């Protein structure tokens, strides 16, 4: 991928209203960050919350959906999330998991990945595990091996598609919202 295409994929200067798709593994802090509701006048949407409402409105059979493969679920998440982003007239950021197969096709959407440090992700995983234990529930995403594998999947996706990785949500959004020459914190070392 050329530098020009990477820049276009990552940052669209001509947009007044930004459409941003931030990908992060489970236990990266998406839901916590989304509770802010906005960041620099960009509305934050947690894909889990949005998808649950979309599934109810669409009469999606959640039991059947949960039996599909991870790849099938991700494809549906992406279709729903990208359709949502395109339908918005204001600046909006969808906090999701993994992006579409060819993010370059969505030139009006900026794609970035957030990979917090291993220590932060492991701490979040432990917190989730304790929360679930208190409520006597279990989750696939409370096991570190699953989180680790998903982090690796995102790192491979970043490399394959030229998507930039940031250690924090604020840094990722700042990079998209600011002039590229003013980027202060960017890194691909958080794999």
PyMOL CGO cylinders between C-alpha atoms (Angstrom):
from pymol import cmd
from pymol.cgo import CYLINDER

trace = [
    CYLINDER, 0.00, 0.00, 0.00, 1.41, 3.38, -0.94, 0.3, 1, 1, 1, 1, 1, 1,
    CYLINDER, 1.41, 3.38, -0.94, 1.97, 6.14, 1.59, 0.3, 1, 1, 1, 1, 1, 1,
    CYLINDER, 1.97, 6.14, 1.59, -0.72, 8.18, -0.15, 0.3, 1, 1, 1, 1, 1, 1,
    CYLINDER, -0.72, 8.18, -0.15, -3.27, 5.39, 0.24, 0.3, 1, 1, 1, 1, 1, 1,
    CYLINDER, -3.27, 5.39, 0.24, -2.31, 4.90, 3.89, 0.3, 1, 1, 1, 1, 1, 1,
    CYLINDER, -2.31, 4.90, 3.89, -2.85, 8.60, 4.54, 0.3, 1, 1, 1, 1, 1, 1,
    CYLINDER, -2.85, 8.60, 4.54, -6.21, 8.58, 2.75, 0.3, 1, 1, 1, 1, 1, 1,
    CYLINDER, -6.21, 8.58, 2.75, -7.25, 5.45, 4.65, 0.3, 1, 1, 1, 1, 1, 1,
    CYLINDER, -7.25, 5.45, 4.65, -6.18, 6.94, 7.96, 0.3, 1, 1, 1, 1, 1, 1,
    CYLINDER, -6.18, 6.94, 7.96, -7.14, 10.58, 7.64, 0.3, 1, 1, 1, 1, 1, 1,
    CYLINDER, -7.14, 10.58, 7.64, -9.58, 12.34, 5.36, 0.3, 1, 1, 1, 1, 1, 1,
    CYLINDER, -9.58, 12.34, 5.36, -8.80, 16.07, 5.46, 0.3, 1, 1, 1, 1, 1, 1,
    CYLINDER, -8.80, 16.07, 5.46, -11.80, 17.12, 3.40, 0.3, 1, 1, 1, 1, 1, 1,
    CYLINDER, -11.80, 17.12, 3.40, -14.39, 15.81, 5.83, 0.3, 1, 1, 1, 1, 1, 1,
    CYLINDER, -14.39, 15.81, 5.83, -16.12, 18.24, 8.15, 0.3, 1, 1, 1, 1, 1, 1,
    CYLINDER, -16.12, 18.24, 8.15, -17.86, 15.41, 9.96, 0.3, 1, 1, 1, 1, 1, 1,
    CYLINDER, -17.86, 15.41, 9.96, -15.49, 12.58, 10.74, 0.3, 1, 1, 1, 1, 1, 1,
    CYLINDER, -15.49, 12.58, 10.74, -16.47, 8.95, 10.48, 0.3, 1, 1, 1, 1, 1, 1,
    CYLINDER, -16.47, 8.95, 10.48, -14.03, 6.95, 12.55, 0.3, 1, 1, 1, 1, 1, 1,
    CYLINDER, -14.03, 6.95, 12.55, -13.85, 3.21, 13.11, 0.3, 1, 1, 1, 1, 1, 1,
    CYLINDER, -13.85, 3.21, 13.11, -11.60, 2.34, 16.05, 0.3, 1, 1, 1, 1, 1, 1,
    CYLINDER, -11.60, 2.34, 16.05, -10.82, -1.34, 16.35, 0.3, 1, 1, 1, 1, 1, 1,
    CYLINDER, -10.82, -1.34, 16.35, -9.66, -2.84, 19.64, 0.3, 1, 1, 1, 1, 1, 1,
    CYLINDER, -9.66, -2.84, 19.64, -9.61, -6.29, 21.13, 0.3, 1, 1, 1, 1, 1, 1,
    CYLINDER, -9.61, -6.29, 21.13, -11.90, -7.24, 23.98, 0.3, 1, 1, 1, 1, 1, 1,
    CYLINDER, -11.90, -7.24, 23.98, -10.56, -5.93, 27.32, 0.3, 1, 1, 1, 1, 1, 1,
    CYLINDER, -10.56, -5.93, 27.32, -8.95, -2.92, 25.64, 0.3, 1, 1, 1, 1, 1, 1,
    CYLINDER, -8.95, -2.92, 25.64, -11.31, -0.48, 27.37, 0.3, 1, 1, 1, 1, 1, 1,
    CYLINDER, -11.31, -0.48, 27.37, -13.80, 0.30, 24.55, 0.3, 1, 1, 1, 1, 1, 1,
    CYLINDER, -13.80, 0.30, 24.55, -16.88, 0.32, 26.76, 0.3, 1, 1, 1, 1, 1, 1,
    CYLINDER, -16.88, 0.32, 26.76, -15.18, 2.40, 29.45, 0.3, 1, 1, 1, 1, 1, 1,
    CYLINDER, -15.18, 2.40, 29.45, -13.97, 4.95, 26.89, 0.3, 1, 1, 1, 1, 1, 1,
    CYLINDER, -13.97, 4.95, 26.89, -17.43, 5.08, 25.29, 0.3, 1, 1, 1, 1, 1, 1,
    CYLINDER, -17.43, 5.08, 25.29, -19.00, 6.13, 28.60, 0.3, 1, 1, 1, 1, 1, 1,
    CYLINDER, -19.00, 6.13, 28.60, -17.52, 9.58, 27.96, 0.3, 1, 1, 1, 1, 1, 1,
    CYLINDER, -17.52, 9.58, 27.96, -20.16, 9.87, 25.21, 0.3, 1, 1, 1, 1, 1, 1,
    CYLINDER, -20.16, 9.87, 25.21, -18.02, 12.37, 23.26, 0.3, 1, 1, 1, 1, 1, 1,
    CYLINDER, -18.02, 12.37, 23.26, -14.37, 13.10, 22.68, 0.3, 1, 1, 1, 1, 1, 1,
    CYLINDER, -14.37, 13.10, 22.68, -13.42, 16.40, 21.04, 0.3, 1, 1, 1, 1, 1, 1,
    CYLINDER, -13.42, 16.40, 21.04, -17.00, 16.82, 19.79, 0.3, 1, 1, 1, 1, 1, 1,
    CYLINDER, -17.00, 16.82, 19.79, -17.01, 13.33, 18.24, 0.3, 1, 1, 1, 1, 1, 1,
    CYLINDER, -17.01, 13.33, 18.24, -19.85, 11.11, 19.46, 0.3, 1, 1, 1, 1, 1, 1,
    CYLINDER, -19.85, 11.11, 19.46, -18.58, 7.77, 20.80, 0.3, 1, 1, 1, 1, 1, 1,
    CYLINDER, -18.58, 7.77, 20.80, -20.56, 4.60, 20.09, 0.3, 1, 1, 1, 1, 1, 1,
    CYLINDER, -20.56, 4.60, 20.09, -19.77, 1.25, 21.71, 0.3, 1, 1, 1, 1, 1, 1,
    CYLINDER, -19.77, 1.25, 21.71, -20.49, -1.37, 19.06, 0.3, 1, 1, 1, 1, 1, 1,
    CYLINDER, -20.49, -1.37, 19.06, -21.76, -3.83, 21.70, 0.3, 1, 1, 1, 1, 1, 1,
    CYLINDER, -21.76, -3.83, 21.70, -24.44, -1.44, 22.91, 0.3, 1, 1, 1, 1, 1, 1,
    CYLINDER, -24.44, -1.44, 22.91, -25.41, -0.38, 19.39, 0.3, 1, 1, 1, 1, 1, 1,
    CYLINDER, -25.41, -0.38, 19.39, -25.42, -3.96, 18.07, 0.3, 1, 1, 1, 1, 1, 1,
    CYLINDER, -25.42, -3.96, 18.07, -27.70, -5.18, 20.87, 0.3, 1, 1, 1, 1, 1, 1,
    CYLINDER, -27.70, -5.18, 20.87, -30.27, -2.53, 19.96, 0.3, 1, 1, 1, 1, 1, 1,
    CYLINDER, -30.27, -2.53, 19.96, -29.85, -3.20, 16.23, 0.3, 1, 1, 1, 1, 1, 1,
    CYLINDER, -29.85, -3.20, 16.23, -30.35, -6.95, 16.84, 0.3, 1, 1, 1, 1, 1, 1,
    CYLINDER, -30.35, -6.95, 16.84, -33.60, -6.30, 18.74, 0.3, 1, 1, 1, 1, 1, 1,
    CYLINDER, -33.60, -6.30, 18.74, -34.87, -3.90, 16.08, 0.3, 1, 1, 1, 1, 1, 1,
    CYLINDER, -34.87, -3.90, 16.08, -33.92, -6.35, 13.32, 0.3, 1, 1, 1, 1, 1, 1,
    CYLINDER, -33.92, -6.35, 13.32, -35.42, -9.37, 15.10, 0.3, 1, 1, 1, 1, 1, 1,
    CYLINDER, -35.42, -9.37, 15.10, -32.06, -11.12, 14.89, 0.3, 1, 1, 1, 1, 1, 1,
    CYLINDER, -32.06, -11.12, 14.89, -32.14, -14.52, 16.57, 0.3, 1, 1, 1, 1, 1, 1,
    CYLINDER, -32.14, -14.52, 16.57, -29.34, -14.03, 19.08, 0.3, 1, 1, 1, 1, 1, 1,
    CYLINDER, -29.34, -14.03, 19.08, -29.12, -17.73, 19.90, 0.3, 1, 1, 1, 1, 1, 1,
    CYLINDER, -29.12, -17.73, 19.90, -28.58, -18.65, 16.26, 0.3, 1, 1, 1, 1, 1, 1,
    CYLINDER, -28.58, -18.65, 16.26, -26.22, -15.70, 15.80, 0.3, 1, 1, 1, 1, 1, 1,
    CYLINDER, -26.22, -15.70, 15.80, -24.08, -16.85, 18.75, 0.3, 1, 1, 1, 1, 1, 1,
    CYLINDER, -24.08, -16.85, 18.75, -23.67, -20.25, 17.07, 0.3, 1, 1, 1, 1, 1, 1,
    CYLINDER, -23.67, -20.25, 17.07, -22.06, -18.76, 13.96, 0.3, 1, 1, 1, 1, 1, 1,
    CYLINDER, -22.06, -18.76, 13.96, -18.30, -18.60, 13.55, 0.3, 1, 1, 1, 1, 1, 1,
    CYLINDER, -18.30, -18.60, 13.55, -16.30, -15.61, 14.75, 0.3, 1, 1, 1, 1, 1, 1,
    CYLINDER, -16.30, -15.61, 14.75, -15.66, -14.62, 11.12, 0.3, 1, 1, 1, 1, 1, 1,
    CYLINDER, -15.66, -14.62, 11.12, -19.40, -14.68, 10.32, 0.3, 1, 1, 1, 1, 1, 1,
    CYLINDER, -19.40, -14.68, 10.32, -20.19, -12.57, 13.38, 0.3, 1, 1, 1, 1, 1, 1,
    CYLINDER, -20.19, -12.57, 13.38, -17.42, -10.10, 12.52, 0.3, 1, 1, 1, 1, 1, 1,
    CYLINDER, -17.42, -10.10, 12.52, -18.76, -9.74, 8.96, 0.3, 1, 1, 1, 1, 1, 1,
    CYLINDER, -18.76, -9.74, 8.96, -22.21, -8.87, 10.32, 0.3, 1, 1, 1, 1, 1, 1,
    CYLINDER, -22.21, -8.87, 10.32, -20.73, -6.49, 12.93, 0.3, 1, 1, 1, 1, 1, 1,
    CYLINDER, -20.73, -6.49, 12.93, -18.79, -4.72, 10.20, 0.3, 1, 1, 1, 1, 1, 1,
    CYLINDER, -18.79, -4.72, 10.20, -21.75, -4.38, 7.85, 0.3, 1, 1, 1, 1, 1, 1,
    CYLINDER, -21.75, -4.38, 7.85, -23.93, -2.99, 10.64, 0.3, 1, 1, 1, 1, 1, 1,
    CYLINDER, -23.93, -2.99, 10.64, -21.20, -0.68, 12.01, 0.3, 1, 1, 1, 1, 1, 1,
    CYLINDER, -21.20, -0.68, 12.01, -20.19, 0.73, 8.63, 0.3, 1, 1, 1, 1, 1, 1,
    CYLINDER, -20.19, 0.73, 8.63, -23.81, 1.24, 7.58, 0.3, 1, 1, 1, 1, 1, 1,
    CYLINDER, -23.81, 1.24, 7.58, -24.33, 3.10, 10.86, 0.3, 1, 1, 1, 1, 1, 1,
    CYLINDER, -24.33, 3.10, 10.86, -21.31, 5.34, 10.30, 0.3, 1, 1, 1, 1, 1, 1,
    CYLINDER, -21.31, 5.34, 10.30, -22.41, 6.26, 6.78, 0.3, 1, 1, 1, 1, 1, 1,
    CYLINDER, -22.41, 6.26, 6.78, -25.93, 7.08, 8.00, 0.3, 1, 1, 1, 1, 1, 1,
    CYLINDER, -25.93, 7.08, 8.00, -24.72, 9.68, 10.52, 0.3, 1, 1, 1, 1, 1, 1,
    CYLINDER, -24.72, 9.68, 10.52, -24.60, 13.39, 9.72, 0.3, 1, 1, 1, 1, 1, 1,
    CYLINDER, -24.60, 13.39, 9.72, -22.40, 14.35, 12.68, 0.3, 1, 1, 1, 1, 1, 1,
    CYLINDER, -22.40, 14.35, 12.68, -18.88, 13.35, 13.69, 0.3, 1, 1, 1, 1, 1, 1,
    CYLINDER, -18.88, 13.35, 13.69, -19.02, 9.86, 15.12, 0.3, 1, 1, 1, 1, 1, 1,
    CYLINDER, -19.02, 9.86, 15.12, -16.61, 7.16, 16.25, 0.3, 1, 1, 1, 1, 1, 1,
    CYLINDER, -16.61, 7.16, 16.25, -17.61, 3.51, 16.33, 0.3, 1, 1, 1, 1, 1, 1,
    CYLINDER, -17.61, 3.51, 16.33, -15.60, 1.51, 18.85, 0.3, 1, 1, 1, 1, 1, 1,
    CYLINDER, -15.60, 1.51, 18.85, -15.59, -1.98, 17.37, 0.3, 1, 1, 1, 1, 1, 1,
    CYLINDER, -15.59, -1.98, 17.37, -13.52, -5.12, 17.13, 0.3, 1, 1, 1, 1, 1, 1,
    CYLINDER, -13.52, -5.12, 17.13, -12.10, -5.80, 13.68, 0.3, 1, 1, 1, 1, 1, 1,
    CYLINDER, -12.10, -5.80, 13.68, -12.71, -3.92, 10.47, 0.3, 1, 1, 1, 1, 1, 1,
    CYLINDER, -12.71, -3.92, 10.47, -13.90, -5.01, 7.05, 0.3, 1, 1, 1, 1, 1, 1,
    CYLINDER, -13.90, -5.01, 7.05, -11.81, -7.10, 4.66, 0.3, 1, 1, 1, 1, 1, 1,
    CYLINDER, -11.81, -7.10, 4.66, -10.92, -4.13, 2.48, 0.3, 1, 1, 1, 1, 1, 1,
    CYLINDER, -10.92, -4.13, 2.48, -11.08, -0.95, 4.56, 0.3, 1, 1, 1, 1, 1, 1,
    CYLINDER, -11.08, -0.95, 4.56, -9.65, 1.00, 1.60, 0.3, 1, 1, 1, 1, 1, 1,
    CYLINDER, -9.65, 1.00, 1.60, -13.05, 0.74, -0.10, 0.3, 1, 1, 1, 1, 1, 1,
    CYLINDER, -13.05, 0.74, -0.10, -14.57, 2.94, 2.63, 0.3, 1, 1, 1, 1, 1, 1,
    CYLINDER, -14.57, 2.94, 2.63, -12.75, 6.17, 1.79, 0.3, 1, 1, 1, 1, 1, 1,
    CYLINDER, -12.75, 6.17, 1.79, -15.04, 8.31, 3.96, 0.3, 1, 1, 1, 1, 1, 1,
    CYLINDER, -15.04, 8.31, 3.96, -14.15, 6.36, 7.11, 0.3, 1, 1, 1, 1, 1, 1,
    CYLINDER, -14.15, 6.36, 7.11, -10.87, 6.60, 9.01, 0.3, 1, 1, 1, 1, 1, 1,
    CYLINDER, -10.87, 6.60, 9.01, -9.74, 3.25, 10.42, 0.3, 1, 1, 1, 1, 1, 1,
    CYLINDER, -9.74, 3.25, 10.42, -7.36, 2.97, 13.38, 0.3, 1, 1, 1, 1, 1, 1,
    CYLINDER, -7.36, 2.97, 13.38, -6.50, 0.30, 15.95, 0.3, 1, 1, 1, 1, 1, 1,
    CYLINDER, -6.50, 0.30, 15.95, -5.96, 0.70, 19.68, 0.3, 1, 1, 1, 1, 1, 1,
    CYLINDER, -5.96, 0.70, 19.68, -3.77, -1.84, 21.44, 0.3, 1, 1, 1, 1, 1, 1,
    CYLINDER, -3.77, -1.84, 21.44, -3.21, -0.84, 25.07, 0.3, 1, 1, 1, 1, 1, 1,
    CYLINDER, -3.21, -0.84, 25.07, -0.12, -2.18, 26.80, 0.3, 1, 1, 1, 1, 1, 1,
    CYLINDER, -0.12, -2.18, 26.80, -0.09, -5.85, 27.76, 0.3, 1, 1, 1, 1, 1, 1,
    CYLINDER, -0.09, -5.85, 27.76, -0.28, -4.90, 31.43, 0.3, 1, 1, 1, 1, 1, 1,
    CYLINDER, -0.28, -4.90, 31.43, -3.39, -2.72, 30.87, 0.3, 1, 1, 1, 1, 1, 1,
    CYLINDER, -3.39, -2.72, 30.87, -5.10, -5.42, 28.77, 0.3, 1, 1, 1, 1, 1, 1,
    CYLINDER, -5.10, -5.42, 28.77, -4.31, -8.13, 31.33, 0.3, 1, 1, 1, 1, 1, 1,
    CYLINDER, -4.31, -8.13, 31.33, -5.59, -5.94, 34.16, 0.3, 1, 1, 1, 1, 1, 1,
    CYLINDER, -5.59, -5.94, 34.16, -8.82, -5.30, 32.23, 0.3, 1, 1, 1, 1, 1, 1,
    CYLINDER, -8.82, -5.30, 32.23, -9.17, -9.04, 31.61, 0.3, 1, 1, 1, 1, 1, 1,
    CYLINDER, -9.17, -9.04, 31.61, -8.79, -9.76, 35.35, 0.3, 1, 1, 1, 1, 1, 1,
    CYLINDER, -8.79, -9.76, 35.35, -11.32, -7.07, 36.21, 0.3, 1, 1, 1, 1, 1, 1,
    CYLINDER, -11.32, -7.07, 36.21, -13.78, -8.60, 33.75, 0.3, 1, 1, 1, 1, 1, 1,
    CYLINDER, -13.78, -8.60, 33.75, -13.17, -12.06, 35.19, 0.3, 1, 1, 1, 1, 1, 1,
    CYLINDER, -13.17, -12.06, 35.19, -13.84, -10.81, 38.75, 0.3, 1, 1, 1, 1, 1, 1,
    CYLINDER, -13.84, -10.81, 38.75, -16.97, -8.94, 37.67, 0.3, 1, 1, 1, 1, 1, 1,
    CYLINDER, -16.97, -8.94, 37.67, -18.31, -12.05, 35.95, 0.3, 1, 1, 1, 1, 1, 1,
    CYLINDER, -18.31, -12.05, 35.95, -17.44, -14.24, 38.94, 0.3, 1, 1, 1, 1, 1, 1,
    CYLINDER, -17.44, -14.24, 38.94, -19.42, -11.93, 41.26, 0.3, 1, 1, 1, 1, 1, 1,
    CYLINDER, -19.42, -11.93, 41.26, -22.45, -12.16, 38.99, 0.3, 1, 1, 1, 1, 1, 1,
    CYLINDER, -22.45, -12.16, 38.99, -21.93, -15.93, 38.49, 0.3, 1, 1, 1, 1, 1, 1,
    CYLINDER, -21.93, -15.93, 38.49, -21.50, -15.56, 34.74, 0.3, 1, 1, 1, 1, 1, 1,
    CYLINDER, -21.50, -15.56, 34.74, -18.81, -16.66, 32.31, 0.3, 1, 1, 1, 1, 1, 1,
    CYLINDER, -18.81, -16.66, 32.31, -17.45, -15.19, 29.12, 0.3, 1, 1, 1, 1, 1, 1,
    CYLINDER, -17.45, -15.19, 29.12, -15.19, -16.34, 26.33, 0.3, 1, 1, 1, 1, 1, 1,
    CYLINDER, -15.19, -16.34, 26.33, -13.57, -12.91, 26.60, 0.3, 1, 1, 1, 1, 1, 1,
    CYLINDER, -13.57, -12.91, 26.60, -12.52, -13.28, 30.22, 0.3, 1, 1, 1, 1, 1, 1,
    CYLINDER, -12.52, -13.28, 30.22, -9.72, -15.67, 29.26, 0.3, 1, 1, 1, 1, 1, 1,
    CYLINDER, -9.72, -15.67, 29.26, -6.36, -14.09, 28.59, 0.3, 1, 1, 1, 1, 1, 1,
    CYLINDER, -6.36, -14.09, 28.59, -5.47, -16.57, 25.81, 0.3, 1, 1, 1, 1, 1, 1,
    CYLINDER, -5.47, -16.57, 25.81, -8.49, -15.42, 23.79, 0.3, 1, 1, 1, 1, 1, 1,
    CYLINDER, -8.49, -15.42, 23.79, -7.63, -11.75, 24.33, 0.3, 1, 1, 1, 1, 1, 1,
    CYLINDER, -7.63, -11.75, 24.33, -3.99, -12.39, 23.37, 0.3, 1, 1, 1, 1, 1, 1,
    CYLINDER, -3.99, -12.39, 23.37, -5.00, -14.20, 20.20, 0.3, 1, 1, 1, 1, 1, 1,
    CYLINDER, -5.00, -14.20, 20.20, -7.34, -11.38, 19.21, 0.3, 1, 1, 1, 1, 1, 1,
    CYLINDER, -7.34, -11.38, 19.21, -4.59, -8.81, 19.78, 0.3, 1, 1, 1, 1, 1, 1,
    CYLINDER, -4.59, -8.81, 19.78, -2.41, -10.79, 17.39, 0.3, 1, 1, 1, 1, 1, 1,
    CYLINDER, -2.41, -10.79, 17.39, -5.24, -10.91, 14.88, 0.3, 1, 1, 1, 1, 1, 1,
    CYLINDER, -5.24, -10.91, 14.88, -5.56, -7.11, 15.03, 0.3, 1, 1, 1, 1, 1, 1,
    CYLINDER, -5.56, -7.11, 15.03, -1.80, -6.68, 14.62, 0.3, 1, 1, 1, 1, 1, 1,
    CYLINDER, -1.80, -6.68, 14.62, -1.90, -8.87, 11.49, 0.3, 1, 1, 1, 1, 1, 1,
    CYLINDER, -1.90, -8.87, 11.49, -4.91, -6.89, 10.19, 0.3, 1, 1, 1, 1, 1, 1,
    CYLINDER, -4.91, -6.89, 10.19, -3.01, -3.63, 10.76, 0.3, 1, 1, 1, 1, 1, 1,
    CYLINDER, -3.01, -3.63, 10.76, 0.02, -4.87, 8.84, 0.3, 1, 1, 1, 1, 1, 1,
    CYLINDER, 0.02, -4.87, 8.84, -2.05, -6.30, 5.98, 0.3, 1, 1, 1, 1, 1, 1,
    CYLINDER, -2.05, -6.30, 5.98, -4.21, -3.18, 5.54, 0.3, 1, 1, 1, 1, 1, 1,
    CYLINDER, -4.21, -3.18, 5.54, -1.82, -0.39, 6.53, 0.3, 1, 1, 1, 1, 1, 1,
    CYLINDER, -1.82, -0.39, 6.53, -3.89, 0.61, 9.55, 0.3, 1, 1, 1, 1, 1, 1,
    CYLINDER, -3.89, 0.61, 9.55, -2.04, 2.52, 12.27, 0.3, 1, 1, 1, 1, 1, 1,
    CYLINDER, -2.04, 2.52, 12.27, -1.90, 1.15, 15.84, 0.3, 1, 1, 1, 1, 1, 1,
    CYLINDER, -1.90, 1.15, 15.84, -2.06, 3.45, 18.88, 0.3, 1, 1, 1, 1, 1, 1,
    CYLINDER, -2.06, 3.45, 18.88, -1.65, 2.64, 22.59, 0.3, 1, 1, 1, 1, 1, 1,
    CYLINDER, -1.65, 2.64, 22.59, -4.61, 4.77, 23.73, 0.3, 1, 1, 1, 1, 1, 1,
    CYLINDER, -4.61, 4.77, 23.73, -8.02, 5.78, 22.38, 0.3, 1, 1, 1, 1, 1, 1,
    CYLINDER, -8.02, 5.78, 22.38, -7.25, 9.47, 22.85, 0.3, 1, 1, 1, 1, 1, 1,
    CYLINDER, -7.25, 9.47, 22.85, -4.05, 9.18, 20.80, 0.3, 1, 1, 1, 1, 1, 1,
    CYLINDER, -4.05, 9.18, 20.80, -5.87, 7.36, 17.99, 0.3, 1, 1, 1, 1, 1, 1,
    CYLINDER, -5.87, 7.36, 17.99, -8.67, 9.92, 17.78, 0.3, 1, 1, 1, 1, 1, 1,
    CYLINDER, -8.67, 9.92, 17.78, -6.26, 12.85, 18.08, 0.3, 1, 1, 1, 1, 1, 1,
    CYLINDER, -6.26, 12.85, 18.08, -4.28, 11.48, 15.14, 0.3, 1, 1, 1, 1, 1, 1,
    CYLINDER, -4.28, 11.48, 15.14, -7.41, 11.30, 12.98, 0.3, 1, 1, 1, 1, 1, 1,
    CYLINDER, -7.41, 11.30, 12.98, -8.78, 14.67, 14.06, 0.3, 1, 1, 1, 1, 1, 1,
    CYLINDER, -8.78, 14.67, 14.06, -5.53, 16.65, 13.92, 0.3, 1, 1, 1, 1, 1, 1,
    CYLINDER, -5.53, 16.65, 13.92, -3.40, 17.61, 10.97, 0.3, 1, 1, 1, 1, 1, 1,
    CYLINDER, -3.40, 17.61, 10.97, -1.10, 14.63, 10.22, 0.3, 1, 1, 1, 1, 1, 1,
    CYLINDER, -1.10, 14.63, 10.22, 1.99, 16.84, 10.66, 0.3, 1, 1, 1, 1, 1, 1,
    CYLINDER, 1.99, 16.84, 10.66, 0.98, 17.41, 14.29, 0.3, 1, 1, 1, 1, 1, 1,
    CYLINDER, 0.98, 17.41, 14.29, 0.78, 13.76, 15.32, 0.3, 1, 1, 1, 1, 1, 1,
    CYLINDER, 0.78, 13.76, 15.32, 2.62, 13.35, 18.58, 0.3, 1, 1, 1, 1, 1, 1,
    CYLINDER, 2.62, 13.35, 18.58, 2.05, 9.75, 19.63, 0.3, 1, 1, 1, 1, 1, 1,
    CYLINDER, 2.05, 9.75, 19.63, 1.92, 6.95, 17.16, 0.3, 1, 1, 1, 1, 1, 1,
    CYLINDER, 1.92, 6.95, 17.16, 3.38, 3.52, 17.45, 0.3, 1, 1, 1, 1, 1, 1,
    CYLINDER, 3.38, 3.52, 17.45, 3.19, 0.04, 16.00, 0.3, 1, 1, 1, 1, 1, 1,
    CYLINDER, 3.19, 0.04, 16.00, 5.07, -1.55, 18.89, 0.3, 1, 1, 1, 1, 1, 1,
    CYLINDER, 5.07, -1.55, 18.89, 1.97, -2.54, 20.91, 0.3, 1, 1, 1, 1, 1, 1,
    CYLINDER, 1.97, -2.54, 20.91, 1.39, -5.91, 19.21, 0.3, 1, 1, 1, 1, 1, 1,
]
cmd.load_cgo(trace, "trace")
